[in-house]
Amino acid sequence: MSFNNPEQIKFIYKLEGLDENWVDAGTRRRAFFTHLPPGEYAFRVSAANVDGVWNERGASLKIMVKPPFYRTYWFLSLSILTCAGILFFLYRRRVKNLEQRRAAQEEFSRKLLESQEQERQRIAGELHDSLGQNLLVIKNWALIGMKNGADSSQQLTEISETASVAINEVREIAYNLRPYHLNELGLTKAVESMLERVAKSSTINFVWEIDLIDGFCARESEINFYRIVQECLNNIIKHSGASEAGVKIRRSENEGVTLLVWDNGKGFDTNSMALKRASQSGFGMAGISERARILGGKIVINSTPNEGTTVKLTFVC
C-alpha cells in the first residue's frame, strides 16, 4: 500500500498453472484471462512504489475453476459407457444378422442336397425296377425267339446284345445316382466298391487303405462323405493326368474321420482365377467344400503345378 501517488504504483502478476512468465500490467489494477480451463491455480501479484522498489514477497490467491457438468469425469465416463453400449448393441445385432443369414444358407444348402439325393434315389429306383426289368424282358423274349425260329436269328441276336448293353447302362446310371452298396452293405463297402470300379476303368494305378467307418455318422452325413470321395476321384480321372493315386481313410474316436486323397498328376495353382471360376461354374471344388462344411469338417487342398494334388478332410460326427 502507498499513500504517496498511489496511481503511479506498478504491478506484475502471474497465474501459476497457466502463465509461464510474469505479466507486466503497468499501473493497471486488473488482470484479464480470456480462457481459463477447469483446475486449481495460484494468482500471484507484486507491486513497485513510485521509487521503483518492488515488493519481493508479493501476494497470492488460490483459485479453483470448476468444470461444467459435460466436462466432469462422471459425465465423460457415462458417455463412454453409453457409446460402448451402443457400439456393442450394433455389433451384436450385426453378428446376429450374419449368423441368421449363415444359418439360413446352411439350411438351404442342406435341404438342396437332401432333395438332390432324394431325387437321385427315386430315379435310381425307377430305372432299376421299371426300365431295367423291361429291358430284361426284351432280352428274354429275344432269347426265346432265337430258340424257336431260325429266320430272324440275326435280328434277335442284335436285339439281345442291344438289350444287354442297355441293361448295363441302366445299372451304371442307377449306381451313379444312388449306390445300392451304401444302403445294403454300408459306407465302407460302398467306397471300396467305387474304388474298385474306378481302378478297373482307368489306366491310373489306384491304391487305398480304408478303416471300418460304418455307423460312424448319420445317413445324410454318409452320403455327403461318399460324394466327396466320388468327386475327388472324378477330378483325378478327368483333370489330373496322373499315373498313380491313392485314398486313405482313418477312423479315430478322438479325431473322428480323416480322408486323404492324393495323386501325382499335373496339379494346379490354388490361387489361380481359372480355378476360382471353374469352382464357381460347376460342382467341383466348390461342391466338395460345401459338403465338407455341411459335415462340420475342415478341408485342406494342397496342390502345386506338376507336383500333384492332395485333399485332406477331417470331421467328427
NORZIPE-V126151 format. One record per run of one state. SS is the DSSP state (A for helix, B for strand, O for the rest). FROM is the first residue (numbers start at 1). LEN is the number of residues. If there is no record, write none. Layout:
ss=SS from=FROM len=LEN
ss=SS from=FROM len=LEN
This chain:
ss=O from=1 len=5
ss=A from=6 len=3
ss=O from=9 len=1
ss=B from=10 len=7
ss=O from=17 len=6
ss=B from=23 len=4
ss=O from=27 len=12
ss=B from=39 len=10
ss=O from=49 len=5
ss=B from=54 len=1
ss=O from=55 len=4
ss=B from=59 len=7
ss=O from=66 len=3
ss=A from=69 len=3
ss=O from=72 len=1
ss=A from=73 len=76
ss=O from=149 len=4
ss=A from=153 len=25
ss=O from=178 len=2
ss=A from=180 len=5
ss=O from=185 len=2
ss=A from=187 len=14
ss=O from=201 len=4
ss=B from=205 len=6
ss=O from=211 len=8
ss=A from=219 len=22
ss=O from=241 len=3
ss=B from=244 len=9
ss=O from=253 len=3
ss=B from=256 len=8
ss=O from=264 len=9
ss=A from=273 len=9
ss=O from=282 len=2
ss=A from=284 len=12
ss=O from=296 len=2
ss=B from=298 len=6
ss=O from=304 len=5
ss=B from=309 len=7
ss=O from=316 len=2
